[in-house]
Amino acid sequence: MSRRTAVVVGGSITGMLAAAVLAEYADVTVVERDLLPEGPEPRRGLPQARHAHILWSGGVQALESLLPGLTDGLTERGARRARVMTDLVSKAPSGQWFRRFTRSHHTNLVCSRDLLDAVVRARVLRDPRVRLRSGAEVVGLAGAPDRVTGVDVVAGEGGGRERLPADLVIDASGRAGRAPVWLAELGLPPVPERTVDAGTGYASRLFRAPAGAVDGFPVVNVQADPHAAAPRGGILNPVEGGRWLVTLSGSRDGRPTADPDAFVPFALSLPHPVIGRLVARAEPLGPVVTTRSTANRRRYYERAERLPAGFAVLGDAIAGYNPVYGHGLSAAAQSVVALREVLLRHNLADPLTARRVQRAAARPVENAWNLAAGQDVFHPGAADQPPTTAERLLARYVDLVVDAGARNPRALRILLDVMSLERPASRLLRPDVLLLLLLGRRKPLLDGPPLTEAEWRAAGLSGASSAGR
């Protein structure tokens, strides 16, 4: 009996993870427009790779369940398991500094996006059941409105059109995916969409970490206040190779630029100047890179009036998020876990399987969407309609939970369950959270970033003069 066939559109992390799952049931072809590098190098079709990325603990768990042992392979190449609120210094959008824990079960995976892509790609492509078609572009779906039977591919400039048959096609081509166009070409009605665009722009630069701050220096995150007149934020990410990857953000008229002389002054202008002070004396390792493609865009395939059998969409192709929240990779990995769970129970070629995959993948995507869009919708001009009364009430409630988290470790751990994508946002509405809001023990708010004196010295600064208290 011949094996089934599957095609994955897109060879980034989501596509490779999907290919690993599908290979248990089918011979898989991954079609990728870019010529993929052998190692951790930049590629044209992934400009966001030059900015800071964090894989939250919900994503780390998903990644490890899909490719067991992968996180060990990444740490051997220089990635780091950062314990959330132990190895993280963070200022909330509403202004509070969170206290640090002496121990934490929430773990972020911190490294460059190029390294993460390269290690995942190498691991998946070791499987002989997975074939990569690099430098080829999917230009349409084959089949009819009720069933997709493959994809049409063009290889290189001037290449001829070729049809790849498949029992199941997975679109993992990211936020620029053309699935709505392909479905329209089959005669299907439009997929419902929503866009929340805070107009955020990003600027990133690599620095050589000070000699004393190469090992164990915390991630430093100053989040933007969406209610401010010109919201600004930034993150300092210690990545492999003894480097700091610093990403700054600003909305509308307050976006950072590619001017290298303006980078540190912009960092000093954030709601707290800690990132600017840390990098002011650090050695730059290259130019400033910028991007403005940061809108939250949700495509509700699971609500579509009609979807063909044999076709499903995963990861950023369902929803792309403002990168400042760092949830894109984690939600994408969780959407692939949803694919795996469906295939464990249903035949890959069953006409209803793709619809089941689409509905299952929507759940983790919706969790990340609510966290990102629920903040960005308050930026002026972010959406066609102003925030609803329900959105305003929910945002106010979340602000209360954040304030409780800044004062009470128990409340903070529950908040981290949600922010790390381990639990849905509904976790914040349970009775124990309400009790903590009403009766929980409250410590005074911190008046500056909780960096230790040793960490200030490791960065070449004095805590007393740099805390900004």
Buried (B, 14 or more C-beta within 10 A) or exposed (E): EEEBBBBBBBBBBBBBBBBBBBBEBBBBBBBBBBEBBEEBEBBEBBEBBBBBBBBBBBBBBBBBBBBEEBBEBBBEBBBBBBBBBBBBBBBBBBBBBBBBBEEBEBBBBBBBBBBBBBBBBBBBBEEEBBEBBBBBBBBBBBBEEEBBBBBBBBBEEEEEEEEBEBBBBBBBBBBEBBBBEBBEEBEBEEBEEBBBBBBBBBBBBBBBBBEEBBEEBBBBBBBBBBBBEEBBBBBBBBBBBBBBBBBBBBBBEBBBBEEEEBBBEBBBBBBBBBBBBBBBEBEBBEEBBBBEBBBBBBBBBBEBEEBBBBBBBBBBBBBBBBBBBBBBBBBBBBBBBBBBBBBEEBEBBBEEBBBBBBBBBBBBBBBBBBBBBBBBBBBEEBBEEEBEEEBEEBBEBBBBBBBBBBBBBBBBBBBBBBBBBBBBBEBBEEEEBBEBBEEBEEEEEBEBBBBEEEBBBBBBBEBEEBBEE
